[in-house]
Amino acid sequence: MTVLCLVELDGAEPADASLRALTLGRTLGDPSLGAVVFADSANVPASALGDYGVTDVYVIEPSVLEGYAPQAWGRVLAGLAAETGATAVLAAGTDRGNEVMAHLGAITGLPMAANCTLVTPDGGRTHRIVRHRWAGLLLEEAVMEAPMALFTVATDSVAGVSAETPAIVQVHVHKPELAEADLVVRAVESPAGAGGASLATARVVVGGGRGVGGPDGFAPLEELARLLGGVVGVSRVVTSEGWRPHKQQVGQTGTKITPELYLACGISGAIQHIAGCAGAKHIIAINTDPGAPILAHADYAVIGDLHQVIPGLVAALRER
């Protein structure tokens, strides 16, 4: 009996959102916690995964499956679940995690619950779950009736906590059998920012809103994000104006983020935006308006012009 978790990588390390999912996975009571990683076996962070209780790592190398193919990834998870007798398969509630798990649900014919905050085995074929609804504005309690639980973990609901005793990890190179139909759709994406972090998993996010002024105003924010090893995020108005792509939007209708630091520049802080950034451990706001709603959620605030503050911050970081 085992629990399987799809683990995404942030550069050479497990993504923070995946470490949170592993933390929840350890609470399900099965003796074995397996991590499924799509990467070269030489680059798999086995020791870091062992720190979070992973006993087995199943590696699918690029020579077998290159690039991101969501249906193929779902097929791989289905095969591994059958081989290992998995009682549950989970992933972080990122765009990729939710997409792959939805494919797995379609392949297996089993229900999948997204953005769970708590999952409790309830004897045999059922699990009691609590999950986010309406972008986290309410919590739903439900019972999942299925021989194998499929779910994703809300990225801002569970703290990533290492196991009391690190596990001894066995690495298995898995070579799945895939049909051509599973490989019809593939995605190739460029690394977003330093280290290749995505918006959902980045440890630092530099956000820009209407106060940036226009598309050209994001150049200093991009430089600051690079210096801090982070990525750029934006408010909804920025995407509505066409200044930046929707994939960078933070908020209820965008991406929910859980970074160590969220630096919000020229963002007023509408409730829809706060729903997306409330999981940040620290929020620093730069705004000319001392009454901006985001200041009520910020740990620190700079009341000033971001066009003066950001270049000054960039210069100080360069000097160091």
Secondary structure as GFF3:
##gff-version 3
##sequence-region A 1 320
A	DSSP	beta_strand	2	6	.	.	.	ID=ss1
A	DSSP	beta_strand	9	10	.	.	.	ID=ss2
A	DSSP	beta_strand	13	14	.	.	.	ID=ss3
A	DSSP	alpha_helix	16	25	.	.	.	ID=ss4
A	DSSP	three_ten_helix	26	28	.	.	.	ID=ss5
A	DSSP	beta_strand	32	38	.	.	.	ID=ss6
A	DSSP	three_ten_helix	41	43	.	.	.	ID=ss7
A	DSSP	alpha_helix	46	50	.	.	.	ID=ss8
A	DSSP	beta_strand	56	60	.	.	.	ID=ss9
A	DSSP	alpha_helix	70	84	.	.	.	ID=ss10
A	DSSP	beta_strand	86	92	.	.	.	ID=ss11
A	DSSP	alpha_helix	95	108	.	.	.	ID=ss12
A	DSSP	beta_strand	112	121	.	.	.	ID=ss13
A	DSSP	beta_strand	126	133	.	.	.	ID=ss14
A	DSSP	beta_strand	138	145	.	.	.	ID=ss15
A	DSSP	beta_strand	149	153	.	.	.	ID=ss16
A	DSSP	beta_strand	170	173	.	.	.	ID=ss17
A	DSSP	three_ten_helix	180	183	.	.	.	ID=ss18
A	DSSP	three_ten_helix	194	196	.	.	.	ID=ss19
A	DSSP	beta_strand	204	208	.	.	.	ID=ss20
A	DSSP	three_ten_helix	210	212	.	.	.	ID=ss21
A	DSSP	three_ten_helix	215	218	.	.	.	ID=ss22
A	DSSP	alpha_helix	219	228	.	.	.	ID=ss23
A	DSSP	beta_strand	231	234	.	.	.	ID=ss24
A	DSSP	alpha_helix	236	240	.	.	.	ID=ss25
A	DSSP	three_ten_helix	246	248	.	.	.	ID=ss26
A	DSSP	beta_strand	261	265	.	.	.	ID=ss27
A	DSSP	alpha_helix	271	277	.	.	.	ID=ss28
A	DSSP	beta_strand	282	287	.	.	.	ID=ss29
A	DSSP	three_ten_helix	293	296	.	.	.	ID=ss30
A	DSSP	beta_strand	300	303	.	.	.	ID=ss31
A	DSSP	alpha_helix	306	319	.	.	.	ID=ss32
###
